[in-house]
Each structure stands twice: as C-alpha cells, then as structure tokens.
C-alpha cells in the first residue's frame, strides 16, 4: 500500500510540475517575446474562465456551454459504443456476421465523421439529432474495431475449457468471449470518447448557439482570443476528467487484467523467511533467510539432509506454523492459516483409522458441505486415479503402507487444491514400494496437474520427480543451490545424465548432523 501511495504521489507531483512549467513558459513567452502580441497570457485566460463561470459568455456561463457539449457527447457516445461493441463482438466471433457486415464496415470506417456533416444536415436538419448522429459515428467506428479484435484474441484453450465444462455456444459468447474482450473494448472506448469530443466541437462550429465549439467560433468571429483560449482550456479540463473516469472504470471492470506487482504464474512466494523455536535451552533457529518461488503446475523438490528444517518449511507453507520473520504468500496473499486450497500429504499418512478409504477421501468435501452423492462421485474419481478401486470400504489397518499413502494422496487431491505439499510421503516405505509409488505419483501428477512442493532426503527420488530442485543446507535451512532438471520423463535412473546430476548434487550436500 505504501508503494502504491508513493507512486501515486510521484505521479501527482510530476503532473503539477509539468502543468506549472507549461504555464510559466507560456507567461514568459507572452511577457518577453512577440508572442504577447498574438495571444494573451495564461493568467488573463484563467481570469476570463473564472469570470465566465460566474458570469456569461453569450447566453450561458462557461459551465453551461461545457454541459451542453458534454450532454451531446454522452448521448452519441453511449449509443454508438453499444452498437459498436455488439457488432464488433459478433463480427469477431461469428464468421457469418463477419461475412455480412465487415465489407460495409471497411468502407465506412476510413470516412471521418466530419465528412458526414452535409449528409447529417440533409437527413436530420440543423438541430440536435445531426450533432448526435456525427458523435455516434465517431464512437461506433472505434468501438467496433477494438471489440472485433478482442473477440478474435480470445484464447482457444479457454473456450475449449468452457465447452468441456458444459457451456453452450450462447453461454460461451456471454460468459467467455465478452469478459475476455473487455480490455480491448476499453481501449476502443478511450479512443472513442476522444473522437466524440473532437466531433462535437466540429458539429457545434457549423451551427449552434451554445457549447464549447460555439464559444470558439464566436470568439474567432469577434477576434476575441481570450474567449477562444477559454474554450480550449475548458475542452482540455473536461477531456482530462473524462479520461480519468474511463481509467477508473477500466480499473474496476478489468481488475483481473491488472497484474501489478504480482506474477500470477507464481503460486507460492517466500522471501527472507526465518523460523526460530523457543526451547528450555533457549532459541533454536531452524530456518534462516529462506527464499522460494513455486510456479504453476511445477514439481518442486526441497532436498536436503535429515532434520535440516524441510518439514518446518512445509508446515509454514501449509499454515500450521507461522514464520518468525519474512514473508510467505500463496496466490499473492499472506499465509496465515491452513486452507483447503493447499493440500498436504504427510509422511505418516495421518489417515482417520475409524474411516474407510471412501470416508477418508471424501472428508474434506464433507466438511465443505458438498452433498453426499456429489462428494462420493468425486472421491471415487480420485480413488480410481490412485488405483484403489475395490478398496473403498477398507479401513486403513487393512491396507498396506503403499496403499495407505495412495489414500492420503487421493484425499489431498479430492479437494482439488491449487498446491500439493508432500512431506517425505514415501520415507517409511520399503525400497521397492517406494519406487512404485514414485512412478504412481508421477503418473497422477501428469494426469492431474498441480503445483507440488515435495520434501525428500533421497537424491534418486528428487531427480526422478522434480522439475526443479532446491538443495538446502544443514539446520538452520536456507537454499544452498538450485537445479533445473531438464531430463525427459519418464526418467532413466541409470542414464549418464541422471548419474552425472546425482553425483554433482550429492557432492554439494551437507552431511547430516
């Protein structure tokens, strides 16, 4: 928040400085050069604007003239934008609409609104309708073009995802194409409001008795430079206010498109994290100055010697423990407590002994209030995924160690978390079962992509599973070195590349205390 305020303050200061510099330069030019013979000084103009606000220029005050112009702009802009957005989206998304309307649009688009003034007078006369028609054309062209570009730029994978989830073509258009096109639409609206403003001034110069365009023409006819510049100043002020309103509206309606300082590809972000436990013997630092970034759908392994602080790191990311210092964020928000969006698979499995496989797997959904039929259907999906079909009614005591771990994985996955935290889940298994579970986990991860942070002190396991490995130091844990693992999957444990990496990482690993 402090940074945001600071940036806004800097922007405001820069705006004030630039406007102030312009006024000073203008004043200097009129006082020291021949420019003063052509135009009045800035303070004379500002004085005239103030007088026009409390008094009258012609039959109305300056504010009333600005109001007339603004009203015309708003009517034409709104109608033109609505028609333009609708037509643009239709042409951008439906080929038949493009085939019908685009040839005519291509002919009309290059024609400036001012060129339509004679036709608008013939069709609508010299009244308000003619002016609004011209503004309509100025808005229509820009919004149509940008809306069409927005519809064409929709990610096909997003559309396919919606189809997969059962969306009809009409729903895809209203819930996918329209929202995805909003940033492009706003870009068109910002150009359209500027074009509309310029057009209304031109229209008012042709025939009008009020409006800022009339003020400028009347000033020109009377050789009143102060009145001309007063009208221009008001145009600038109103245009600036309209631009601010458009930006604020875009900020509200397009919050999802404003990344700011957050990299939305980063699921977990730990910065300068430390954890110290207080024991009867005194302070016991376990983690110190630890940094981590876990990306979307990445398999990240924390590898280090036994009891170096790996479990503490997992517990802090899960929300079971709080960091003594530093920042820990999940999806851009500070981690303060456990959350179903972060699933955990424990080394001890931590299954509920009195519950069956089905009862354990569906437990999270039950706590979330999901109806029984729906939660059991989803639980069955993950039971099948981990290869435990037929063991739905078995209690943990009736399952082998590997099967119990599969139940733990299915339970964590069943909540469909964004992040999976796995704390040495295969550490208690025999070598053969451990290897089989590694293969099984890789298969599950590839089928159900999730960001995984996996803790192990087994180098073969780390290299077999990881996209990236963070090698940790002895307690207090910090990152000693990072390795990106580019080996193809499934990995060959005896390939020269695998063995070379194994040797390199083993050589830098701290010995267990």
Order of alpha helices (4+ residues) and beta strands (2+ residues): alpha-alpha-alpha-alpha-alpha-alpha-alpha-alpha-alpha-alpha-alpha-beta-beta-beta-alpha-beta-beta-beta-alpha-alpha-alpha-beta-alpha-beta-alpha-beta-beta-alpha
